[in-house]
Amino acid sequence: MEDDTVPHRTAAANAARRGRAGRARLPGMRRLFPVTDKTATEPREWGLDDIAEAYAYPRPGPGGPAPWLRANMVSTLDGAAQHDGRSQPISNATDMRIFGTLRALADVVLVGAETVRQEGYRPARARAEFARRREAAGQGPAPAIAVVSASLDLDFSLPLFTSPLVPTLVLTGAAAAPDRVAAAEKAGARVVVAGDGTGVEPHRVVPALAGLGHTRLLTEGGPRLLGQLVAAGVLDELCVTLSPLLTAGDAQRIAGGPAIAVPQRYALASLLEEDGFLYGSYRRERGD
């Protein structure tokens, strides 16, 4: 991962960096959908600007930008979101570049507390390659990390809370333990209430972040949080890397939790391919 925020992906990130000299290269990637001209499906090098254009958030309407929540996940052919509890073994260098680009486009990166604990999240960093794009969009130098937690059982001595470029947000309920709220605020985090009880109500996450001026939203899960957002009907877009691997076993899917009554339909917006990996973007169909 080029962002260096999830340590267990460092090996893949280093491999990505070794393939980069000046302009980041993704040799052999091709667009499968949408096809805009007769040569669009031919393999070619993709730079970070190409990826940013392919994954750009929807253009603002006449009333200004509306909140847009996208998720970014990776899955094997048989539906596993992890192998041995980690996503790195099923990822690759191109997936990491897309991962870093999606972060660089976002105002906020939303993540569940368990994922923070398991994967050792660090603050997002400013990236020179995206500085001009972020400035033009009216964004700060880096996205904020927003942690969803009911118990606030978090290590507030970690750099995620003590030394972020942009203050970390902690989303919780109005009835969260006052001592844990105080500990979060003392560490420098901004506590955001998005629920009347001890925990967060998923349908209130997007309005709570939009109320702070954040409209380009990205969640990296984990699967439990993503499942809650899907069930609440607030996910606008799913960016998913399909890895050409089979793992079997009982690994989590990319979205967990109770099943929803009626499956939600998403439309294919973009599909890229490299070395058997598929990088898809699906957007929620409206008006059904």
C-alpha positions, 0 to 999 in steps of 0.5 A: 500500500502506498499510503503506509497506513496498514502495516501488513500490506507493506510487502505489497507496497514495497513491490509497487514502489520498486515498479515506480520511477517518476510516473507510477506504472501499471504495465499491462492494465486494460479497460474492459468497461466502459469501452470508449474507443476501439483501442481501449481494451489494449494493455497499456501503462496506467499512471496515477492520474489515469487511475484517479480519473477512472475512480473520480467521484461523481461531479457535483450537481447544481446544488453542490457536492452531495455525500457519496459513500464508496467502499474498497475491498478485495476478494478471492474467486471463492469469496474470501476477504482475507487469508490467515486473517489478512488481506495482503496475501490475496492482493497485489501491487496494482490493488495497492495503487488503487487503494492509495488512489482511492484514499487520495481522492477521499475527504474521510476514510471510514473504518471499524474499530476492530479493523483498527485494532487488528491491522494497526492503522496509521494516519493518512499522509499527504502525497505530492502526486495528488496535492494539486488535485486535492487543492483544486477540489478544495480538500486538505492535504490528506483525508481524515481517518474516522473510526467507528466504535461503541466501546471506544476501546482503542489505544489512544497512544497510537500515532493514529490519534496522537500525530495525524496530519488531519485530526482523527474522527471517532464516531460513537453514540451519545451514550458512550462512556464519558471517560472513554470520550474524554480519553479520545478528546485528550489524545486529540481526536474529534468525537462525533455522535452518530447514534442515540445509544452507546453505538453508531446507527449506520444510517446516521454516519453519512449525514454526520460526516456531511455535517462536517463538510465531508462529502467524498467518503470511503470505507475500507471495512472491515466486513462487519462495518461494510455489512452494516452500511449495506443493510442501512442502504447508504452505500453508493459504490463498491470498488472491489478487486477480484483476485484470481485465487482460491482459498477455501476455508471459512474466511470472512466475506467482504460484507458480514452481518445479517442478510438484508430482506431484498438484495440491492442492485448495483450497476457496473461503472468501470472494469479494469484487468491486469494479470488475471486480477479484475478491478471493478466499480459498481454503483447503486441503481437509483429509482428501483 
